[in-house]
Amino acid sequence: MSFKPIASDSSYSKEARAFGTSWIGADLPGVERSCDSSYGGYRLETLPPSVLGDDDDPAFDYAKHMDTVSANAAAKVQKLIEQAETLGLRLPEHFIKLMSSEVAQNRILAYTANYFDLGKSISILPDGEGYVVRFLNDQQSCFFWYLHLNQNSEHCVLCTFALIGDEADDPVETMDALKQKVVRCSPSFEDFIRRFHIESEFHVLSNYFL
């Protein structure tokens, strides 16, 4: 396992840089990170370095199961792949594998009872600011996480406290309205999943077993 520095703003696509930045997560005892509710928003520059590791690294046990394909999940992903191709988009490989495997998803501990739930379609954002598809929900719908894509094969992860795109109550809302509810929280899907996974395990261990 190794570490890399926090991604700079230039690590995000031009379209994604329309949004502000914040990591949405729970408290982590012992690292001077606390919040008064289930989630807090934290400046990206205050986060520990991103975690890197091979798929056979014990810290990322879920990755060993990504080749265990679940038929229903894979069928949903395939529909998105086909839609992405018609839009000139490319879904990241880590996203395709994880979202096609319920076994791998179930190996990722969700410290606030989040659950993986793939959106039915890819939505285009206003003003040509990219495309989004939802992949992770908070149990009580406090937050939703979306994969953000553009036609240059760039992607990142966004977080919002309300459904956006075609799933929004007002699917024709403006970018100015979206900027009030959406932040970018990770420069890639893989980076997001690994940080989310490590933080979940640390949170549970420190709150319930230490």
HUVENHU-V209425 format. One record per helix or strand of 3 or more residues. SS is the DSSP state (h for helix, s for strand). FROM is the first residue (numbers start at 0). TO is the last residue. Records with the same first field share a line. If there is no record, write none. Layout:
# HUVENHU-V209425
SS=FROM-TO + FROM-TO
This chain:
# HUVENHU-V209425
s=1-3 + 22-24 + 39-41 + 49-51 + 130-136 + 143-148 + 154-159 + 181-185
h=8-10 + 15-17 + 43-45 + 57-64 + 70-86 + 92-98 + 101-105 + 125-127 + 164-166 + 174-178 + 188-207
